Amino acid sequence: MIVVIGAGAAGLMAAIFAAGGPRPVLAIERTRDGGRKILISGGGRCNVLPSAGAPERFVTDSPAHLLRGILRSWPLVQQRAFFESDLDVPLALEADTGKLFPVSNRARDVRDALIARARALGVAFQFDTAFVGLEHAGDQWSVATSRGTIAAARVVLATGGLSVPLTGSDGGGLNIAAALGHRVHAPYPALTPLVAESASHAALSGISLNVRLRARVGARTREAHGGFLFTHRGYSGPAVLDVSHVAVRSRERGGDPAIVRVQWASPDARGWQSILTGSSGNVATAISAHIPQRLTTALLAEARVPLDRRLTDLRRDERTAIVERLTSYVLPWTSDEGFRKAEVTGGGIALDDVNPQTLESTRHAGLFLCGEMLDAFGPIGGHNFAWAWATGRLAGLGARGDLARP
């Protein structure tokens, strides 16, 4: 028997591709229905895939060439074909974001199609079953669960990381993998909102705009461009999430915290200099043509420039202070929302502890590892689902022992 532990995105894909061989497949899942993160992703719409890959934007502490090779094992065009042809879930491109959603805009359709496909291939499911432990004896595995012990010839471990614990992720699989001798890079919350203890921006809650962000600590820099949202606790939006791991890791490692700088609108410093010197009228009006008025008011207050100041009356030092805040604003973050709101887990099982062709453990034959447990994550926009689908497929084929299967 092949036992797949975890029926999330990677686990469901692993079960599908492990099925159809000489061994029956059983998927065990601690929740009552599985795929909880699929259901809540994309605001309930499920961003199934990105329209274009971005392997250079993935983060890992393992050798980068291993990560790239795993992503190449199932190209995006083939992943899309699987969803649309094998699962009968047509996808539609959201042109302004480059994201692919189900045409129905229902995440449940994605989750249900994966489970239906697995069942059609003969996979059995055991829900409401907690994974307790794993032991290897000879050529057999003993899978301890809350409902008893299951004997298995091969095991696919797809229990996820620590992000969004309400969906069933508790990191238990990572602990068991570590106990079996695997190297686990310390997990940390990634793609998580940042928090500002100061109430200086509380009045801006609800404002959203497109920005450019750069997070830097020491020689490490991460840049992002996209949506930014002021929240009642701090900052969120795709651009913030994409750089948040730099901030998170700077806190966890001690030393100097990451400096996060924001360019609030498309004009750069030279462009703003032109705007603030080449026209007449009110300063606040000129700036509000590019960013929300409430943010304009806050930035001018920080620059100590009156709202009714005319452009022709701006002093050079005032113009310099305004441009600096518009193009290189230092975001006053103090902490982060942690795993509770993190979309993925950073860190995890070292990629050189698995065979990159099959995702079989290099330490224990017959054990395959996939999904968020592995030491890799990508940016917002469906990239982490692409990783889950690709690694789940690879682990499933490896467990089945049929890597020639299309």
HELIX and SHEET records of a PDB file:
HELIX    1   1 ALA A    9  ALA A   18  1                                  10    
HELIX    2   2 ARG A   36  ILE A   40  1                                   5    
HELIX    3   3 SER A   41  GLY A   44  5                                   4    
HELIX    4   4 PRO A   55  ARG A   57  5                                   3    
HELIX    5   5 ALA A   64  ARG A   72  1                                   9    
HELIX    6   6 LEU A   76  ALA A   81  1                                   6    
HELIX    7   7 PHE A   82  ASP A   86  3                                   5    
HELIX    8   8 ALA A  107  ALA A  120  1                                  14    
HELIX    9   9 PRO A  165  THR A  167  5                                   3    
HELIX   10  10 GLY A  172  ALA A  179  1                                   8    
HELIX   11  11 ALA A  202  LEU A  204  5                                   3    
HELIX   12  12 PRO A  238  GLU A  252  1                                  15    
HELIX   13  13 ALA A  269  THR A  277  1                                   9    
HELIX   14  14 VAL A  283  SER A  288  1                                   6    
HELIX   15  15 GLN A  293  GLU A  302  1                                  10    
HELIX   16  16 LEU A  311  ASP A  313  5                                   3    
HELIX   17  17 ARG A  316  THR A  327  1                                  12    
HELIX   18  18 GLY A  338  LYS A  341  1                                   4    
HELIX   19  19 LEU A  351  ASP A  353  5                                   3    
HELIX   20  20 GLY A  371  MET A  373  5                                   3    
HELIX   21  21 HIS A  383  ARG A  400  1                                  18    
SHEET    1   A 5 ALA A 124  GLN A 126  0                                        
SHEET    2   A 5 VAL A  25  ILE A  28  1                                        
SHEET    3   A 5 ILE A   2  ILE A   5  1                                        
SHEET    4   A 5 ARG A 154  LEU A 157  1                                        
SHEET    5   A 5 LEU A 367  LEU A 369  1                                        
SHEET    1   B 3 LEU A  49  PRO A  50  0                                        
SHEET    2   B 3 LYS A  99  PRO A 102 -1                                        
SHEET    3   B 3 LEU A  91  GLU A  94 -1                                        
SHEET    1   C 3 PHE A 131  ALA A 137  0                                        
SHEET    2   C 3 GLN A 140  THR A 145 -1                                        
SHEET    3   C 3 GLY A 148  ALA A 152 -1                                        
SHEET    1   D 2 VAL A 184  ALA A 190  0                                        
SHEET    2   D 2 VAL A 344  ILE A 349 -1                                        
SHEET    1   E 7 TYR A 329  VAL A 330  0                                        
SHEET    2   E 7 ILE A 259  GLN A 263 -1                                        
SHEET    3   E 7 SER A 208  VAL A 217 -1                                        
SHEET    4   E 7 ARG A 220  PHE A 230 -1                                        
SHEET    5   E 7 GLY A 234  SER A 236 -1                                        
SHEET    6   E 7 LEU A 194  VAL A 195 -1                                        
SHEET    7   E 7 SER A 335  ASP A 336 -1                                        
END                                                                             
